[in-house]
């Protein structure tokens, strides 16, 4: 699984057709959630193209 910490990146990936597999509390700050995506080469490529 690939962990995404930012809602904006999650939305970007979902707009590209990726499906969020779930959300869990952040290990470092349990008040926040992190989002889980299947770790694929296509996902990593999309993340490298993401511009903040």
SULDA-V182405 format. One line per field, one symbol per residue. ss: DSSP state (~ for helix, > for strand, _ for the rest). psi: psi as a letter, one per 30 degrees, with the letter a starting at -180 (. if undefined). A space follows every 10 residues. Layout:
ss->???
psi->???
This chain:
ss->_>>>__~~~~ ~~~~~_____ _>>>>_____ __>>>>>___ ~~~~~~~~~_ __
psi->kkkkfkeeee eeeeffgkkk flklkkefjf flllkklkjl eeeeeeeffk k.
